[in-house]
Amino acid sequence: MALIKEFKEFALKGNVIDLAVGVVIGAAFNNIVKSLVDDIITPLILTPALEAASLKNLAELTIPGTAVKYGSFLSNVISFIIVAFALFLIVKGINAARKKEEAEPAATPATTNEEKLLMEIRDAIRNNNASGPGQ
C-alpha cells in the first residue's frame, strides 16, 4: 500500500502535470511547425532547385543503379535546418522580450499615510536630538 500511496503522490505533483501539459502542447506545436516547414517554407526554397534539376519531387534524387535516396535525406536535413532556425528566432524574440521587461526599473511604490507619519516622527526626533538636551 505504501508503494501505491507514493506513486499517487508522485503522479499528482505539480511538476508531473506541468510536464504532461508541456508534452501535449509540444506535440500540437510540432504539427504546426511541420506543416509550416513541409507545406510553405521548404517548397518555397526547393521549387527553384527542383526545377533547375528537372525534378518534381526531391525524393526522386537517387544514386543511379542503387536504392540510395539521398533526396529524402537532403529534404530532412533542410527541414531540420529550417526548424532549428525558426526555433532560434522564436527563442531570441522571447529572450529579447524578457530582457526588455528586466531593463524596465520597477516603479517605486507610493508612500502610504502611515509611512509619511512615521517619517515625520523620525524627522522630529532627529531635530530634537540635533538641538541637544541642554541647548
Secondary structure as UniProt FT lines:
FT   HELIX           2..11
FT   HELIX           14..35
FT   HELIX           36..41
FT   HELIX           42..52
FT   TURN            53..54
FT   HELIX           58..60
FT   TURN            64..65
FT   HELIX           70..103
FT   HELIX           113..131
FT   TURN            133..134
//
